[in-house]
Amino acid sequence: MPIAIRKLFGLTLFVQILCLDSAPLARADEIRVLYYPPWNISKLPLYLARDTGIFERSGLQLSWTDPGSNNNLLASMKKGEADILVVSANHVVQNNASAGSPYIIVGNTGYNYSVFLVAPTINRPADLKGKKIGSGEPGSTPDQLTRLALRKLGLDPDRDVTLIHSDEARSADRAGALISGQISGSLVTAEAMYDLDKTGRLKDLRVLADHKQLKIYAGGGADYAMSSTFLRNRRLEAKSFM
C-alpha cells in the first residue's frame, strides 16, 4: 500500500475514533433542566432565554423536561434526574426533607400576585362556611396556599369548607369552575385575573382579599435550585445559566 494511502487511511481511522470518543462527552456535558408547572407567568424570562438561544450562545447545552405532574416531579427529584430545577421552593424543601437527592435553592423571581376570588353571593369569609372551595391537587403549592388563605380568613379548611381538588388544574381552570358555579371560591393568580378581565367575567365575581391583605407572599413557581453535585463540580456553567 502506498505511503500516502496508508497515511490517509490512518488519518481517517483516527478521526473516526475521535468522533466515537466525543459522543459520550457531549452527552455528559448536557445540563438537565426540570421545570414545573410550565404555565407560570414568572417563567417567561426563562422561556425567552431558551427560545431565543441565549443559553446556547453562552456555551450551554440544555435538555428540558416538563414532568407533567407534582408526583412525577418529586419522583424525578428524588432520583436526582435534574441538574437544575425551575419549580416552587416547597418542592425543593419537600424533596430534601424526604431524603431525596439534595438540591440547593439559588434564586427566585419574587412572589405571585393572587386574590381569593368568590361568587357574588359571598360578602364575607363566614359566608363560605359549608361551601365548595377550589384547590390544587393535595399537597401541591396551590393546595397549601388555599389552606393557608382559608386559615387567614378565619376558616378551618378541613371542617368549615369542602375542598375540591383538581389534579394539575391551572388557576384559570379554577376560575372557570367559579364562573360556572361549581365552586364558591378559589385562590387565583394574576394570569387568571387577566383572562377573566379580558373576557369581561371579572365583574361577575368578588375579590374577598388579596395576597397583601392575607399576608401571603408565595413564590411564582419559578424558584431556581441546583443539585449540590452540579453546583460543586460545574460552577462556571451554573453561573452562566443564572
C-alpha positions in Angstrom: 0.0 0.0 0.0 1.5 3.4 -1.0 2.6 5.6 1.9 0.2 8.4 1.0 -2.8 6.0 1.1 -1.6 4.5 4.4 -1.4 8.0 5.9 -4.9 8.8 4.6 -6.3 5.6 6.0 -4.6 6.2 9.3 -5.9 9.8 9.5 -9.4 8.6 8.6 -9.3 6.0 11.3 -8.0 8.5 13.8 -10.9 10.9 13.1 -13.4 8.1 13.4 -12.0 7.2 16.8 -12.2 10.8 17.9 -15.8 11.0 16.8 -16.7 7.9 18.7 -14.9 9.1 21.8 -16.5 12.6 21.7 -20.1 11.4 21.6 -20.3 10.4 25.3 -18.5 13.6 26.3 -21.2 15.7 24.6 -23.9 13.8 26.4 -22.1 14.1 29.7 -21.8 17.9 29.2 -25.6 18.2 28.8 -27.3 20.1 31.6 -30.7 18.6 32.6 -33.3 21.2 33.4 -36.5 20.1 35.1 -39.3 22.7 35.2 -42.9 22.6 36.6 -45.5 23.8 36.4 -45.0 25.1 32.8 -47.7 27.8 32.7 -46.5 30.2 35.4 -46.0 33.8 34.1 -42.9 34.1 36.2 -41.2 31.6 33.9 -41.5 33.9 30.9 -37.9 35.2 31.2 -36.7 31.5 31.2 -38.7 30.7 28.1 -37.5 33.8 26.4 -33.8 32.9 27.0 -34.5 29.3 25.9 -36.4 30.2 22.7 -34.0 32.9 21.6 -30.9 30.8 22.0 -29.3 32.8 24.8 -28.2 29.7 26.7 -26.6 28.2 23.6 -24.7 31.4 22.9 -23.4 31.2 26.4 -22.0 27.7 25.6 -24.6 25.8 27.5 -26.2 22.6 26.2 -29.5 22.1 27.9 -32.2 19.4 27.9 -35.7 20.5 29.0 -38.2 18.2 30.8 -41.7 19.0 32.0 -42.6 16.0 34.2 -46.3 16.7 33.8 -47.4 16.5 37.5 -46.2 17.2 41.0 -45.8 13.5 41.7 -43.6 12.9 38.7 -41.6 16.0 39.6 -40.9 14.8 43.1 -40.1 11.3 41.8 -37.5 12.7 39.4 -36.0 15.0 42.0 -35.7 12.1 44.5 -33.7 10.1 41.9 -31.5 13.1 41.0 -32.7 13.3 37.4 -32.0 17.1 37.1 -29.0 19.4 37.4 -31.2 22.5 37.5 -34.8 22.9 38.8 -37.2 25.7 38.0 -40.0 24.8 40.4 -41.6 26.1 43.6 -39.4 26.3 46.6 -41.7 23.9 48.5 -40.9 21.1 46.1 -37.2 21.5 46.9 -37.9 21.6 50.7 -40.2 18.5 50.4 -37.6 16.6 48.4 -34.7 17.4 50.7 -36.8 16.6 53.8 -37.7 13.2 52.4 -34.0 12.2 51.8 -34.1 12.9 48.1 -31.1 13.9 46.1 -30.0 17.2 47.7 -30.8 20.4 45.9 -29.9 23.9 46.9 -32.1 27.0 46.2 -30.0 29.6 44.4 -32.6 32.2 43.3 -36.2 33.1 42.8 -38.4 35.5 40.9 -40.3 37.2 43.7 -43.8 36.4 44.7 -47.1 36.0 42.9 -50.0 38.4 42.9 -53.0 36.5 44.0 -56.5 37.1 45.3 -59.2 35.0 47.0 -62.0 35.2 44.4 -65.5 34.3 45.4 -69.0 34.1 43.9 -71.0 37.4 44.1 -73.3 36.0 46.8 -70.3 35.8 49.2 -69.9 39.0 51.1 -67.6 38.0 54.0 -65.5 35.0 54.9 -68.2 33.4 57.1 -70.4 33.1 54.1 -68.0 30.5 52.8 -68.9 28.0 55.5 -70.3 24.8 54.1 -69.3 25.9 50.5 -67.0 24.2 48.0 -63.6 25.8 47.5 -61.4 25.1 44.5 -57.9 23.9 45.2 -55.0 22.1 43.5 -54.0 18.5 44.0 -53.5 17.5 47.6 -50.1 18.7 48.9 -49.4 20.9 45.9 -48.4 24.6 46.2 -52.0 25.8 45.2 -53.5 23.4 47.8 -51.1 24.6 50.6 -51.7 28.2 49.7 -55.5 27.7 49.6 -55.4 26.2 53.0 -53.3 29.0 54.4 -55.6 31.6 52.9 -58.7 30.0 54.4 -57.0 30.0 57.8 -56.1 33.6 57.4 -59.8 34.3 56.7 -60.7 32.6 59.9 -61.9 29.3 58.4 -60.8 25.7 59.0 -60.0 24.2 55.6 -60.9 20.7 56.8 -64.1 21.5 58.7 -65.7 24.7 57.5 -65.5 24.1 53.8 -65.2 21.3 51.2 -62.0 21.5 49.2 -62.5 20.4 45.6 -59.1 19.2 44.4 -58.4 19.3 40.7 -55.2 17.5 39.7 -52.9 19.7 37.6 -55.6 22.3 37.1 -54.4 25.8 36.5 -55.5 28.8 38.4 -57.5 29.8 35.3 -59.3 26.5 35.3 -60.4 27.0 38.9 -61.6 30.5 38.0 -63.7 28.8 35.2 -65.2 26.5 37.8 -66.1 29.6 39.9 -67.8 31.2 36.9 -69.8 28.1 36.2 -71.0 27.8 39.8 -69.2 24.5 40.6 -67.3 26.2 43.4 -67.9 29.3 45.6 -64.3 30.5 46.0 -60.7 29.9 45.0 -57.3 31.5 45.3 -56.3 32.6 41.8 -53.2 34.3 40.4 -52.6 37.2 38.0 -52.9 35.1 34.9 -56.4 34.0 35.8 -57.4 37.6 36.7 -56.1 38.8 33.4 -58.1 36.2 31.5 -61.3 37.0 33.5 -60.8 40.7 32.9 -60.2 40.2 29.2 -63.4 38.2 28.8 -65.4 40.6 30.9 -66.2 38.0 33.5 -64.2 39.5 36.4 -67.1 41.9 37.1 -69.3 38.9 37.9 -67.1 37.8 40.8 -66.0 39.4 44.1 -62.4 39.8 45.5 -62.7 38.8 49.1 -59.0 39.6 49.9 -55.7 39.8 48.0 -52.3 38.4 49.0 -51.3 41.6 50.8 -54.3 41.6 53.0 -53.8 37.9 53.6 -50.1 38.5 54.2 -49.2 35.6 51.8 -46.1 36.2 49.7 -45.7 33.0 47.8 -43.2 32.3 45.0 -44.4 32.4 41.5 -43.4 28.8 40.6 -40.0 29.9 39.3 -37.6 29.3 42.1 -34.2 28.1 40.9 -32.4 25.2 42.6 -29.3 23.2 41.6 -28.1 19.8 42.6 -25.2 20.0 45.1 -23.0 17.9 42.8 -23.7 20.2 39.8 -23.1 23.3 41.9 -19.8 21.9 43.2 -18.4 20.4 40.0 -19.7 22.7 37.3 -19.8 26.1 39.0 -19.0 28.2 35.8 -21.9 26.6 34.0 -24.1 27.3 37.0 -23.1 30.9 36.9 -23.6 31.1 33.1 -27.1 29.7 33.4 -28.2 32.2 36.1 
